[in-house]
Amino acid sequence: MKKILIAAALLFTANVAMCQIFALGIKGGLNSTKVKMKDVVTTIKANDGTEAQVMMEDASSGLGFHVGGFARINALVMFVQPEIYYTNLSSNIKISPKEGVSKEETDVVKNHRIDIPVIIGAKFGPARLGLGPVASFNLKSDAKVSDEYKETFGKGLENAKNTATFAMQIGAGLDILKKLTLDLRYEFGLSKLGDKVSIGGQEFKTDQRANSFIASIGWMF
């Protein structure tokens, strides 16, 4: 009986130690993204047959979301946190006339992708600071463009994204009761979302890079 109690105590202690070293969790949240790009100027033909010169440029930030899971490995005050999640990233592009009768509009470009960050950082009680690289794999791109500009800009925007990109995340987090996690990060692109776009049969260099503010909430098991 005594040996059984000792074995149970050792097993319980080992389980507690393992929980302190390694944990799994789920997370989700919102991201505000702005895509930086070089301006594109081209000529389109209006419905009445007249030609108009228009410019495409980056506009205000767009709101998207992410959801997925993470693992955390603790070593004293340091931690490593690999993550994987689906991201719906929205950015705004402004199309405006330089001359002619075309109208100005702000259109939404959405990217559906898988993000894999690996965050390395330090803990200060319940607070955390960390940074690390993130690899993103683009699944699909959608552009919501009006009928007037759809033929000229729509497909070009949807097909202008690279399959894989890389970025860096830096931010802070808070663990509440060792279960609830809160994170706020900034992500800046190291590689381009796309380096060219085909508009009206012509290719333009764009150097598209996405910068995001990311807020998330999670739960550790």
Backbone as ProteinMPNN parsed JSONL, in Angstrom:
{"seq_chain_A": "MKKILIAAALLFTANVAMCQIFALGIKGGLNSTKVKMKDVVTTIKANDGTEAQVMMEDASSGLGFHVGGFARINALVMFVQPEIYYTNLSSNIKISPKEGVSKEETDVVKNHRIDIPVIIGAKFGPARLGLGPVASFNLKSDAKVSDEYKETFGKGLENAKNTATFAMQIGAGLDILKKLTLDLRYEFGLSKLGDKVSIGGQEFKTDQRANSFIASIGWMF", "coords_chain_A": {"N_chain_A": [[0.832, -1.207, 0.0], [1.923, 1.211, 0.805], [3.898, 1.533, -1.145], [2.298, 1.873, -3.361], [1.071, 4.338, -2.82], [3.306, 6.001, -2.815], [4.131, 5.71, -5.482], [1.906, 6.83, -6.785], [2.077, 9.454, -5.837], [4.515, 10.255, -6.98], [3.855, 10.043, -9.669], [1.855, 11.987, -9.86], [3.371, 14.272, -9.237], [5.169, 14.292, -11.395], [3.386, 14.706, -13.481], [2.394, 17.276, -12.895], [4.771, 18.723, -13.162], [5.265, 18.297, -15.889], [3.095, 19.654, -17.026], [3.78, 22.241, -16.354], [6.019, 22.597, -17.913], [5.256, 22.022, -20.57], [2.558, 22.884, -22.692], [-0.621, 22.854, -24.368], [-2.827, 24.715, -26.52], [-5.677, 26.678, -27.667], [-6.498, 29.408, -29.876], [-7.685, 32.633, -30.978], [-8.667, 35.578, -32.835], [-8.546, 39.08, -33.826], [-7.257, 40.898, -36.66], [-5.702, 43.813, -37.886], [-4.894, 45.094, -40.933], [-2.618, 46.608, -43.19], [-1.691, 47.021, -46.486], [1.231, 47.806, -48.078], [2.112, 49.279, -51.117], [3.495, 49.955, -54.378], [2.35, 52.664, -56.39], [0.091, 52.143, -59.113], [-0.448, 53.138, -62.377], [-2.667, 53.298, -65.024], [-4.442, 53.038, -68.195], [-7.866, 52.894, -68.856], [-10.833, 51.775, -70.607], [-13.883, 53.347, -70.672], [-17.452, 52.651, -70.233], [-18.814, 54.113, -72.165], [-17.044, 54.241, -74.198], [-15.017, 56.125, -74.039], [-11.669, 56.931, -72.951], [-9.916, 56.631, -69.871], [-7.537, 57.674, -67.497], [-6.366, 55.947, -64.72], [-5.461, 55.451, -61.248], [-4.061, 53.045, -59.071], [-3.667, 52.439, -55.649], [-2.373, 51.883, -52.272], [-4.66, 51.856, -49.489], [-6.674, 52.538, -46.599], [-6.391, 50.596, -43.492], [-7.525, 47.168, -43.268], [-9.917, 44.962, -41.689], [-9.564, 41.754, -40.331], [-9.574, 38.231, -39.384], [-8.363, 35.521, -37.243], [-7.818, 32.046, -36.42], [-6.866, 29.224, -34.517], [-4.335, 27.021, -33.197], [-1.859, 26.389, -30.562], [1.343, 25.536, -29.12], [3.201, 25.502, -26.099], [6.421, 25.668, -24.791], [8.123, 25.707, -21.86], [11.008, 26.98, -20.227], [12.511, 27.635, -17.467], [12.617, 31.08, -17.161], [12.236, 31.506, -19.79], [10.524, 30.913, -22.948], [9.23, 28.96, -25.677], [7.064, 29.223, -28.376], [5.429, 27.653, -30.724], [3.017, 28.091, -33.329], [-0.02, 27.561, -35.207], [-2.35, 28.72, -37.485], [-5.406, 29.588, -39.192], [-5.802, 32.387, -41.262], [-7.786, 35.124, -42.127], [-7.204, 37.665, -44.049], [-7.687, 41.046, -44.586], [-7.373, 43.773, -46.804], [-7.287, 47.174, -47.985], [-7.652, 48.722, -51.127], [-7.227, 51.59, -53.069], [-8.781, 52.894, -55.916], [-8.567, 55.378, -58.223], [-9.512, 58.093, -60.419], [-7.197, 59.71, -62.574], [-7.675, 61.277, -64.633], [-10.445, 61.913, -66.857], [-13.7, 60.221, -66.778], [-14.078, 58.289, -64.884], [-14.972, 56.875, -61.705], [-13.962, 57.341, -58.228], [-13.019, 54.783, -55.936], [-12.886, 52.573, -53.077], [-11.621, 49.439, -52.667], [-11.866, 46.031, -51.481], [-9.446, 43.62, -50.783], [-9.088, 40.275, -50.115], [-7.165, 37.85, -48.422], [-6.789, 34.424, -47.967], [-5.179, 32.384, -45.783], [-2.618, 30.189, -44.348], [-0.939, 30.583, -41.373], [2.19, 30.22, -39.725], [3.682, 30.921, -37.003], [6.65, 31.143, -34.928], [7.286, 31.86, -31.8], [9.635, 33.265, -29.618], [10.536, 33.994, -26.324], [10.475, 35.811, -23.167], [9.345, 35.407, -19.765], [7.697, 37.351, -17.305], [6.58, 36.994, -14.474], [3.111, 36.841, -14.75], [3.2, 38.093, -17.186], [4.377, 38.359, -20.614], [6.969, 38.745, -23.048], [7.81, 38.656, -26.463], [9.201, 37.551, -29.634], [9.463, 36.594, -33.091], [9.819, 34.618, -36.154], [7.427, 34.263, -38.871], [5.883, 32.081, -41.068], [3.891, 32.208, -43.953], [1.298, 30.817, -45.89], [-0.35, 31.232, -48.77], [-3.682, 30.578, -49.557], [-5.895, 31.393, -51.067], [-7.078, 34.24, -52.913], [-9.292, 37.007, -52.931], [-10.899, 39.627, -54.66], [-12.907, 42.383, -54.211], [-14.284, 44.232, -56.454], [-15.757, 46.928, -58.252], [-18.077, 46.732, -61.071], [-17.213, 48.458, -63.055], [-14.441, 48.558, -62.845], [-13.73, 45.929, -62.663], [-13.001, 44.153, -64.795], [-10.553, 45.209, -65.575], [-8.938, 45.453, -63.198], [-9.684, 43.451, -61.326], [-9.057, 40.499, -61.629], [-6.317, 40.71, -61.8], [-5.541, 41.669, -59.267], [-6.332, 39.517, -57.67], [-4.631, 37.486, -58.52], [-2.11, 38.304, -57.866], [-0.646, 37.49, -55.694], [2.03, 35.958, -53.879], [2.822, 32.48, -53.293], [4.034, 31.68, -50.863], [5.094, 33.541, -48.027], [7.181, 35.508, -45.796], [7.489, 36.835, -42.489], [7.919, 38.948, -39.547], [6.999, 38.779, -36.124], [6.321, 40.718, -33.241], [5.696, 41.285, -29.822], [3.54, 41.459, -26.877], [2.24, 39.606, -24.073], [-0.236, 38.181, -21.821], [-0.846, 35.978, -19.188], [-3.568, 34.619, -17.555], [-4.424, 33.213, -14.577], [-3.04, 31.005, -15.398], [-4.325, 29.832, -17.523], [-6.063, 31.367, -19.28], [-5.103, 33.254, -22.07], [-3.836, 36.315, -23.314], [-2.926, 38.279, -26.069], [-1.046, 40.754, -27.83], [0.228, 41.803, -30.805], [2.609, 42.982, -33.277], [3.02, 42.664, -36.717], [5.35, 42.601, -39.309], [6.159, 42.63, -42.755], [8.684, 40.598, -44.189], [9.151, 39.525, -46.636], [7.679, 39.863, -49.929], [4.149, 40.187, -50.491], [3.358, 40.169, -53.071], [5.068, 40.88, -56.137], [4.411, 41.962, -58.523], [1.728, 42.983, -60.678], [-0.803, 42.159, -63.001], [-2.354, 44.255, -65.158], [-4.802, 45.169, -67.348], [-3.511, 43.781, -69.447], [-0.89, 44.537, -69.103], [2.129, 44.375, -67.161], [2.912, 45.429, -63.884], [5.273, 46.584, -61.527], [4.881, 46.137, -58.062], [5.611, 45.613, -55.333], [4.282, 44.581, -52.919], [3.638, 44.603, -49.487], [2.61, 43.388, -46.343], [1.56, 44.773, -43.287], [0.612, 44.226, -39.953], [-1.524, 44.664, -37.092], [-2.169, 42.553, -34.42], [-4.521, 41.076, -32.38], [-5.307, 38.754, -29.898], [-7.023, 36.071, -28.184], [-6.76, 33.298, -25.995], [-6.834, 29.825, -24.839], [-5.342, 27.663, -22.56], [-4.745, 24.191, -22.176]], "CA_chain_A": [[0.0, 0.0, 0.0], [2.824, 2.357, 0.894], [4.528, 1.675, -2.445], [1.29, 2.409, -4.286], [0.907, 5.758, -2.504], [4.52, 6.683, -3.277], [4.082, 5.74, -6.945], [0.875, 7.798, -7.172], [2.61, 10.784, -5.556], [5.529, 10.534, -7.994], [3.159, 10.247, -10.938], [1.194, 13.287, -9.776], [4.418, 15.29, -9.306], [5.672, 14.323, -12.765], [2.336, 15.285, -14.32], [2.393, 18.721, -12.636], [5.987, 19.267, -13.759], [5.083, 18.294, -17.337], [2.147, 20.73, -17.353], [4.492, 23.504, -16.235], [7.004, 22.669, -18.989], [4.638, 21.92, -21.894], [1.112, 23.096, -22.699], [-1.294, 23.051, -25.652], [-3.933, 25.652, -26.394], [-6.358, 27.204, -28.845], [-6.526, 30.869, -29.856], [-8.331, 33.306, -32.093], [-8.727, 37.022, -32.617], [-8.702, 40.012, -34.934], [-6.057, 41.536, -37.176], [-5.886, 45.01, -38.702], [-3.791, 44.97, -41.882], [-2.435, 47.591, -44.262], [-0.752, 46.557, -47.501], [1.995, 48.86, -48.734], [2.408, 48.923, -52.499], [3.786, 51.046, -55.283], [1.191, 53.077, -57.172], [-0.042, 51.66, -60.489], [-1.222, 54.043, -63.22], [-2.96, 52.685, -66.317], [-5.557, 53.628, -68.939], [-8.97, 51.965, -69.085], [-11.88, 52.269, -71.499], [-15.172, 53.434, -69.994], [-18.587, 52.026, -70.921], [-19.224, 54.912, -73.319], [-15.987, 54.202, -75.197], [-13.958, 57.079, -73.743], [-10.562, 56.396, -72.167], [-9.635, 57.36, -68.636], [-6.328, 57.235, -66.801], [-6.686, 55.717, -63.315], [-4.334, 55.063, -60.397], [-4.337, 52.113, -57.979], [-2.714, 52.661, -54.562], [-2.835, 51.344, -50.992], [-5.602, 52.722, -48.773], [-6.719, 52.346, -45.153], [-6.268, 49.228, -42.998], [-8.708, 46.326, -43.294], [-10.085, 44.125, -40.501], [-9.731, 40.334, -40.584], [-9.582, 37.41, -38.17], [-7.544, 34.308, -37.282], [-8.214, 31.035, -35.445], [-5.982, 28.064, -34.61], [-3.831, 26.438, -31.955], [-0.456, 26.646, -30.246], [1.995, 24.771, -28.065], [4.183, 26.325, -25.383], [7.472, 24.952, -24.077], [8.713, 26.606, -20.875], [12.319, 26.644, -19.674], [12.77, 28.71, -16.495], [11.863, 32.29, -17.515], [12.124, 31.567, -21.247], [9.517, 30.035, -23.55], [9.125, 28.855, -27.142], [5.65, 28.993, -28.667], [5.025, 27.471, -32.127], [1.576, 28.233, -33.541], [-0.536, 27.398, -36.561], [-3.735, 29.173, -37.538], [-5.979, 30.119, -40.427], [-5.963, 33.837, -41.214], [-8.524, 35.858, -43.149], [-6.539, 38.971, -44.039], [-8.352, 42.013, -45.472], [-6.671, 45.036, -47.031], [-8.048, 48.08, -48.843], [-6.95, 49.315, -52.269], [-7.991, 52.703, -53.642], [-8.685, 53.111, -57.36], [-9.076, 56.736, -58.43], [-9.201, 58.631, -61.743], [-6.287, 60.852, -62.713], [-8.372, 62.108, -65.615], [-11.57, 61.186, -67.447], [-14.983, 60.225, -66.084], [-14.179, 57.179, -63.949], [-15.22, 57.251, -60.314], [-13.025, 56.861, -57.222], [-13.595, 53.798, -55.032], [-11.988, 51.784, -52.237], [-11.994, 48.035, -52.827], [-11.329, 45.112, -50.479], [-8.752, 42.412, -51.242], [-8.995, 39.325, -49.011], [-6.273, 36.705, -48.567], [-7.044, 33.3, -47.068], [-3.855, 31.78, -45.683], [-2.189, 29.484, -43.151], [0.217, 31.217, -40.736], [2.924, 29.387, -38.777], [4.698, 31.676, -36.263], [7.39, 30.526, -33.829], [7.599, 32.983, -30.923], [10.607, 32.997, -28.55], [10.484, 35.151, -25.446], [10.744, 35.709, -21.729], [8.187, 35.622, -18.893], [7.884, 38.2, -16.134], [5.344, 36.695, -13.765], [2.077, 36.472, -15.737], [3.413, 38.832, -18.435], [5.316, 37.786, -21.563], [7.454, 39.49, -24.202], [8.355, 37.698, -27.41], [9.277, 37.861, -31.058], [9.862, 35.446, -33.884], [9.417, 34.607, -37.561], [6.167, 33.619, -39.238], [5.746, 31.676, -42.468], [2.493, 32.267, -44.386], [1.033, 30.115, -47.139], [-1.59, 31.769, -49.318], [-4.6, 29.584, -50.101], [-6.799, 31.985, -52.052], [-7.249, 35.689, -52.832], [-10.529, 37.521, -53.513], [-10.944, 41.083, -54.793], [-14.248, 42.934, -54.415], [-14.112, 45.409, -57.301], [-16.991, 47.27, -58.964], [-18.141, 46.287, -62.463], [-16.474, 49.386, -63.915], [-13.011, 48.269, -62.785], [-13.495, 44.5, -62.439], [-12.285, 43.529, -65.903], [-9.184, 45.72, -65.629], [-8.165, 45.276, -61.975], [-10.106, 42.36, -60.449], [-8.269, 39.277, -61.72], [-4.919, 41.048, -61.535], [-5.347, 41.738, -57.82], [-6.488, 38.179, -57.098], [-3.528, 36.613, -58.925], [-0.832, 38.977, -57.638], [-0.061, 37.071, -54.418], [2.958, 34.838, -53.86], [2.325, 31.317, -52.555], [4.581, 31.685, -49.497], [5.772, 34.765, -47.611], [7.767, 35.466, -44.46], [7.355, 38.076, -41.742], [8.334, 38.89, -38.144], [6.038, 39.251, -35.14], [6.849, 41.145, -31.954], [4.56, 41.702, -29.012], [3.448, 41.172, -25.443], [1.096, 38.787, -23.711], [-0.58, 38.064, -20.402], [-1.503, 34.721, -18.811], [-4.447, 34.814, -16.401], [-4.694, 31.951, -13.879], [-2.321, 29.965, -16.14], [-5.234, 29.228, -18.487], [-6.489, 32.346, -20.268], [-3.976, 33.999, -22.626], [-4.129, 37.509, -24.099], [-1.735, 38.681, -26.826], [-1.09, 41.873, -28.766], [1.466, 41.738, -31.581], [2.749, 43.714, -34.539], [3.674, 41.839, -37.731], [5.824, 43.351, -40.464], [6.567, 41.721, -43.805], [10.073, 40.485, -44.622], [9.083, 39.261, -48.074], [6.559, 40.524, -50.593], [2.921, 39.469, -50.823], [3.448, 40.061, -54.523], [5.987, 41.886, -56.658], [3.887, 42.52, -59.756], [0.31, 42.774, -60.927], [-1.147, 42.287, -64.415], [-3.499, 45.145, -65.313], [-5.055, 45.532, -68.741], [-2.522, 43.176, -70.33], [0.448, 45.027, -68.787], [2.636, 44.009, -65.841], [3.439, 46.551, -63.119], [5.949, 46.253, -60.277], [4.074, 46.683, -56.967], [6.286, 45.444, -54.043], [3.235, 44.552, -51.903], [4.043, 44.082, -48.186], [1.52, 43.537, -45.373], [1.876, 45.04, -41.884], [-0.626, 43.965, -39.217], [-1.676, 44.613, -35.641], [-2.876, 41.297, -34.152], [-5.006, 40.895, -31.006], [-5.868, 37.407, -29.795], [-7.353, 35.496, -26.882], [-6.598, 31.858, -26.095], [-7.072, 28.996, -23.654], [-4.376, 26.57, -22.455], [-5.282, 22.982, -21.544]], "C_chain_A": [[0.867, 1.258, 0.0], [3.489, 2.616, -0.453], [3.561, 2.263, -3.466], [1.105, 3.906, -4.078], [2.117, 6.557, -2.995], [4.515, 6.807, -4.8], [3.062, 6.753, -7.446], [1.362, 9.223, -6.965], [3.646, 11.189, -6.597], [4.89, 10.818, -9.351], [2.472, 11.605, -10.982], [2.218, 14.414, -9.918], [4.955, 15.428, -10.724], [4.668, 14.975, -13.7], [2.275, 16.8, -14.154], [3.597, 19.377, -13.29], [5.858, 19.348, -15.275], [4.148, 19.401, -17.778], [2.819, 22.09, -17.286], [5.495, 23.697, -17.357], [6.336, 22.772, -20.346], [3.128, 22.095, -21.78], [0.622, 23.262, -24.129], [-2.456, 24.018, -25.458], [-4.561, 25.988, -27.738], [-6.409, 28.719, -28.736], [-7.259, 31.391, -31.083], [-8.378, 34.795, -31.813], [-8.871, 37.797, -33.907], [-7.348, 40.543, -35.376], [-6.426, 42.718, -38.07], [-4.672, 45.135, -39.612], [-3.805, 46.09, -42.912], [-1.371, 47.053, -45.213], [-0.092, 47.76, -48.154], [2.331, 48.411, -50.147], [2.743, 50.167, -53.301], [2.536, 51.375, -56.1], [1.254, 52.509, -58.589], [-0.929, 52.629, -61.256], [-1.417, 53.388, -64.58], [-4.156, 53.39, -66.951], [-6.618, 52.573, -69.174], [-9.982, 52.609, -70.02], [-13.208, 52.225, -70.766], [-16.274, 52.804, -70.842], [-19.022, 52.794, -72.168], [-18.139, 54.998, -74.388], [-14.855, 55.179, -74.954], [-12.886, 56.429, -72.864], [-10.311, 57.27, -70.951], [-8.371, 56.786, -67.997], [-6.644, 57.126, -65.312], [-5.443, 55.245, -62.568], [-4.816, 54.113, -59.313], [-3.251, 52.28, -56.919], [-3.253, 52.037, -53.28], [-3.711, 52.36, -50.281], [-5.544, 52.409, -47.278], [-6.591, 50.869, -44.782], [-7.6, 48.493, -43.084], [-8.73, 45.408, -42.081], [-10.343, 42.68, -40.913], [-9.717, 39.554, -39.279], [-8.652, 36.211, -38.356], [-8.032, 33.349, -36.205], [-7.322, 29.813, -35.64], [-5.537, 27.57, -33.249], [-2.366, 26.734, -31.761], [0.031, 25.644, -29.213], [2.991, 25.704, -27.391], [5.132, 25.432, -24.598], [8.178, 25.946, -23.171], [10.06, 26.079, -20.397], [12.755, 27.795, -18.783], [11.956, 29.946, -16.902], [11.673, 32.431, -19.022], [11.002, 30.649, -21.736], [9.665, 30.049, -25.066], [7.681, 28.48, -27.447], [5.409, 28.883, -30.171], [3.5, 27.51, -32.245], [1.229, 27.883, -34.977], [-1.998, 27.846, -36.558], [-4.111, 29.635, -38.947], [-6.199, 31.614, -40.257], [-6.777, 34.322, -42.408], [-8.021, 37.299, -43.085], [-7.203, 39.894, -45.052], [-7.507, 43.275, -45.591], [-7.475, 45.862, -48.033], [-7.148, 48.701, -49.91], [-7.822, 50.419, -52.844], [-7.711, 52.814, -55.139], [-9.329, 54.46, -57.652], [-8.666, 57.247, -59.807], [-8.166, 59.754, -61.656], [-6.855, 61.83, -63.72], [-9.517, 61.286, -66.187], [-12.762, 61.147, -66.514], [-15.107, 59.102, -65.067], [-14.353, 57.691, -62.528], [-14.126, 56.711, -59.404], [-13.714, 55.859, -56.311], [-12.502, 53.117, -54.225], [-12.478, 50.351, -52.244], [-11.267, 47.17, -51.807], [-10.694, 43.914, -51.165], [-8.57, 41.507, -50.031], [-8.057, 38.178, -49.37], [-6.653, 35.661, -47.53], [-5.746, 32.506, -46.984], [-3.669, 31.001, -44.387], [-0.927, 30.162, -42.63], [0.851, 30.277, -39.726], [4.012, 30.237, -38.111], [5.427, 30.773, -35.254], [7.912, 31.675, -32.962], [8.549, 32.519, -29.813], [10.627, 34.218, -27.636], [10.795, 34.83, -24.002], [9.475, 36.038, -20.96], [8.596, 36.463, -17.687], [6.62, 38.068, -15.283], [4.301, 36.253, -14.777], [2.273, 37.135, -17.104], [4.477, 38.149, -19.294], [5.727, 38.82, -22.611], [8.078, 38.496, -25.164], [8.41, 38.226, -28.83], [9.709, 36.616, -31.804], [9.345, 35.517, -35.304], [8.059, 33.947, -37.751], [6.195, 33.319, -40.733], [4.257, 31.637, -42.814], [2.347, 31.619, -45.754], [-0.34, 30.529, -47.654], [-2.427, 30.672, -49.966], [-5.437, 30.148, -51.248], [-6.859, 33.486, -51.838], [-8.538, 36.086, -53.54], [-10.459, 39.04, -53.564], [-12.363, 41.526, -55.08], [-14.124, 44.276, -55.132], [-15.408, 45.66, -58.057], [-16.921, 46.814, -60.425], [-17.301, 47.164, -63.378], [-14.991, 49.026, -63.98], [-12.695, 46.775, -62.743], [-12.663, 43.859, -63.535], [-10.821, 43.95, -65.92], [-8.365, 45.319, -64.419], [-8.448, 43.982, -61.216], [-9.204, 41.144, -60.454], [-6.801, 39.537, -61.406], [-4.617, 41.097, -60.054], [-5.419, 40.354, -57.188], [-5.285, 37.283, -57.39], [-2.156, 37.181, -58.597], [-0.108, 38.501, -56.394], [0.9, 35.9, -54.594], [2.395, 33.705, -53.008], [2.778, 31.335, -51.101], [5.29, 33.002, -49.219], [6.28, 34.602, -46.186], [7.682, 36.842, -43.817], [7.93, 37.876, -40.342], [7.194, 39.405, -37.282], [6.77, 39.632, -33.863], [5.687, 41.631, -31.106], [4.648, 41.281, -27.569], [2.194, 40.354, -25.18], [0.902, 38.722, -22.216], [-1.299, 36.739, -20.185], [-2.292, 34.943, -17.524], [-4.814, 33.453, -15.833], [-4.108, 30.748, -14.636], [-3.198, 29.242, -17.159], [-5.596, 30.188, -19.628], [-5.279, 33.155, -20.745], [-4.479, 35.175, -23.463], [-2.838, 37.947, -24.784], [-2.03, 39.865, -27.727], [0.26, 41.924, -29.477], [1.407, 42.667, -32.791], [3.525, 42.824, -35.501], [4.084, 42.711, -38.907], [6.452, 42.395, -41.477], [8.057, 41.774, -44.093], [10.16, 40.202, -46.112], [7.791, 39.844, -48.622], [5.35, 39.603, -50.692], [2.867, 39.207, -52.324], [4.379, 41.14, -55.021], [5.535, 42.48, -57.984], [2.404, 42.209, -59.869], [0.04, 43.005, -62.403], [-2.436, 43.079, -64.541], [-3.645, 45.501, -66.782], [-4.018, 44.99, -69.707], [-1.101, 43.651, -70.085], [0.836, 44.57, -67.376], [3.271, 45.222, -65.173], [4.121, 46.02, -61.864], [5.179, 46.9, -59.13], [4.75, 46.616, -55.597], [5.285, 45.469, -52.891], [3.752, 43.904, -50.617], [2.931, 44.379, -47.174], [2.078, 43.76, -43.977], [0.581, 44.962, -41.084], [-0.457, 44.18, -37.718], [-2.593, 43.416, -35.337], [-3.24, 41.222, -32.683], [-5.674, 39.538, -30.905], [-6.131, 37.024, -28.348], [-7.281, 33.974, -27.02], [-6.853, 31.162, -24.783], [-6.078, 27.828, -23.663], [-4.994, 25.402, -21.696], [-4.272, 22.4, -20.561]], "O_chain_A": [[0.587, 2.23, -0.702], [3.635, 3.766, -0.867], [3.953, 3.051, -4.326], [0.995, 4.661, -5.045], [1.966, 7.657, -3.526], [4.846, 7.859, -5.349], [3.318, 7.46, -8.42], [1.11, 10.1, -7.791], [3.658, 12.334, -7.049], [5.321, 11.708, -10.083], [2.497, 12.292, -12.004], [1.976, 15.392, -10.624], [5.174, 16.54, -11.205], [5.049, 15.712, -14.61], [2.124, 17.531, -15.133], [3.483, 20.443, -13.895], [6.279, 20.33, -15.888], [4.386, 20.03, -18.81], [2.486, 22.992, -18.055], [5.798, 24.832, -17.724], [6.795, 23.532, -21.198], [2.494, 21.529, -20.89], [1.35, 23.748, -24.995], [-3.005, 24.127, -24.362], [-4.044, 25.63, -28.796], [-6.368, 29.264, -27.633], [-7.428, 30.69, -32.08], [-8.155, 35.226, -30.681], [-9.263, 37.256, -34.941], [-6.411, 40.629, -34.582], [-7.335, 42.634, -38.896], [-3.546, 45.266, -39.131], [-4.854, 46.468, -43.433], [-0.28, 46.675, -44.786], [-0.766, 48.625, -48.714], [2.784, 47.285, -50.351], [2.338, 51.279, -52.961], [1.763, 50.486, -56.457], [2.326, 52.409, -59.186], [-2.047, 52.913, -60.828], [-0.45, 52.971, -65.217], [-4.801, 54.23, -66.324], [-6.312, 51.475, -69.638], [-9.991, 53.826, -70.205], [-13.614, 51.166, -70.288], [-16.065, 52.467, -72.007], [-19.537, 52.203, -73.117], [-18.282, 55.731, -75.367], [-13.816, 55.076, -75.607], [-13.169, 55.487, -72.124], [-10.473, 58.489, -70.998], [-8.169, 55.572, -67.964], [-7.129, 58.081, -64.704], [-4.505, 54.714, -63.162], [-5.86, 54.344, -58.702], [-2.061, 52.266, -57.235], [-4.434, 51.701, -53.194], [-3.538, 53.568, -50.441], [-4.487, 52.056, -46.755], [-6.672, 49.996, -45.646], [-8.665, 49.102, -42.986], [-7.682, 45.107, -41.509], [-11.218, 42.404, -41.733], [-9.834, 40.133, -38.199], [-8.21, 35.918, -39.466], [-8.592, 33.776, -35.195], [-7.048, 29.408, -36.769], [-6.269, 27.684, -32.266], [-1.699, 27.256, -32.654], [-0.758, 24.994, -28.527], [3.557, 26.588, -28.033], [4.708, 24.558, -23.842], [8.765, 26.917, -23.648], [10.228, 24.878, -20.187], [13.294, 28.796, -19.256], [10.73, 29.87, -16.98], [11.022, 33.369, -19.481], [10.586, 29.729, -21.032], [10.156, 31.013, -25.654], [7.135, 27.545, -26.862], [5.207, 29.9, -30.835], [2.787, 27.022, -31.368], [2.089, 27.908, -35.857], [-2.787, 27.401, -35.724], [-3.266, 30.013, -39.758], [-6.72, 32.06, -39.235], [-6.492, 33.972, -43.553], [-8.374, 38.052, -42.178], [-7.278, 39.569, -46.237], [-6.99, 43.782, -44.596], [-8.243, 45.32, -48.827], [-6.035, 49.143, -49.627], [-9.014, 50.218, -53.08], [-6.558, 52.827, -55.571], [-10.508, 54.661, -57.361], [-7.604, 56.886, -60.313], [-8.242, 60.625, -60.79], [-6.575, 63.028, -63.685], [-9.545, 60.068, -66.01], [-12.845, 61.933, -65.571], [-16.156, 58.972, -64.438], [-13.933, 58.8, -62.196], [-13.442, 55.747, -59.748], [-14.873, 56.056, -55.946], [-11.341, 53.086, -54.632], [-13.618, 50.077, -51.872], [-10.19, 47.527, -51.329], [-11.309, 43.271, -52.016], [-7.97, 41.911, -49.035], [-8.132, 37.61, -50.459], [-6.819, 35.977, -46.352], [-5.261, 32.006, -47.999], [-4.456, 31.133, -43.45], [0.05, 30.301, -43.366], [0.152, 29.614, -38.961], [5.143, 30.276, -38.596], [4.881, 29.77, -34.793], [8.856, 32.37, -33.338], [8.3, 31.51, -29.153], [10.723, 35.349, -28.113], [11.295, 33.759, -23.66], [8.64, 36.823, -21.41], [9.684, 36.306, -17.132], [5.716, 38.901, -15.352], [4.576, 35.371, -15.59], [1.593, 36.784, -18.068], [5.358, 37.458, -18.783], [4.925, 39.665, -23.009], [8.797, 37.59, -24.742], [7.756, 39.21, -29.178], [10.26, 35.689, -31.211], [8.525, 36.376, -35.628], [7.601, 33.177, -36.907], [6.492, 34.189, -41.552], [3.455, 31.095, -42.054], [3.157, 31.838, -46.655], [-1.363, 30.215, -47.047], [-1.94, 29.928, -50.818], [-5.66, 29.483, -52.259], [-6.709, 33.96, -50.712], [-8.846, 35.573, -54.616], [-10.007, 39.672, -52.609], [-12.963, 41.105, -56.068], [-13.892, 45.313, -54.509], [-16.086, 44.714, -58.46], [-15.84, 46.545, -60.948], [-16.739, 46.682, -64.362], [-14.356, 49.166, -65.025], [-11.527, 46.389, -62.783], [-11.728, 43.11, -63.253], [-9.945, 43.146, -66.24], [-7.221, 44.89, -64.567], [-7.565, 43.462, -60.534], [-8.643, 40.782, -59.42], [-6.123, 38.694, -60.82], [-3.567, 40.627, -59.616], [-4.654, 40.048, -56.273], [-4.958, 36.411, -56.585], [-1.141, 36.612, -58.999], [0.944, 39.044, -56.056], [0.631, 34.97, -55.354], [1.589, 33.94, -52.108], [1.991, 31.037, -50.203], [6.004, 33.52, -50.077], [5.874, 33.693, -45.463], [7.787, 37.87, -44.487], [8.371, 36.781, -39.992], [6.502, 40.351, -37.657], [7.716, 38.961, -33.451], [4.791, 42.311, -31.607], [5.684, 40.811, -27.097], [1.227, 40.395, -25.94], [1.757, 39.151, -21.441], [-2.243, 36.411, -20.903], [-1.742, 35.402, -16.523], [-5.435, 32.634, -16.511], [-4.608, 29.629, -14.53], [-2.847, 28.151, -17.61], [-5.448, 29.847, -20.802], [-4.52, 33.68, -19.93], [-5.435, 35.039, -24.227], [-1.779, 37.982, -24.157], [-3.109, 39.972, -28.309], [1.303, 42.07, -28.84], [0.341, 43.072, -33.254], [4.573, 42.287, -35.141], [3.273, 43.468, -39.441], [7.18, 41.472, -41.11], [8.633, 42.854, -44.228], [11.123, 40.591, -46.772], [6.918, 40.266, -47.864], [5.485, 38.405, -50.941], [2.394, 38.165, -52.778], [4.482, 42.203, -54.409], [6.178, 43.384, -58.518], [1.896, 41.286, -59.232], [0.585, 43.935, -62.998], [-3.491, 42.635, -64.088], [-2.734, 46.064, -67.389], [-3.674, 45.655, -70.684], [-0.185, 43.219, -70.784], [-0.022, 44.399, -66.511], [4.054, 45.949, -65.784], [3.607, 45.112, -61.211], [4.852, 48.084, -59.203], [4.493, 47.482, -54.76], [5.415, 46.287, -51.98], [4.251, 42.779, -50.65], [2.381, 45.48, -47.15], [2.963, 43.028, -43.531], [-0.43, 45.548, -41.472], [0.603, 43.917, -37.151], [-3.664, 43.287, -35.929], [-2.361, 41.295, -31.823], [-6.519, 39.2, -31.734], [-5.542, 37.577, -27.419], [-7.692, 33.422, -28.041], [-7.06, 31.799, -23.75], [-5.982, 27.095, -24.648], [-5.684, 25.598, -20.695], [-4.542, 21.379, -19.929]]}, "name": "protein", "num_of_chains": 1, "seq": "MKKILIAAALLFTANVAMCQIFALGIKGGLNSTKVKMKDVVTTIKANDGTEAQVMMEDASSGLGFHVGGFARINALVMFVQPEIYYTNLSSNIKISPKEGVSKEETDVVKNHRIDIPVIIGAKFGPARLGLGPVASFNLKSDAKVSDEYKETFGKGLENAKNTATFAMQIGAGLDILKKLTLDLRYEFGLSKLGDKVSIGGQEFKTDQRANSFIASIGWMF"}
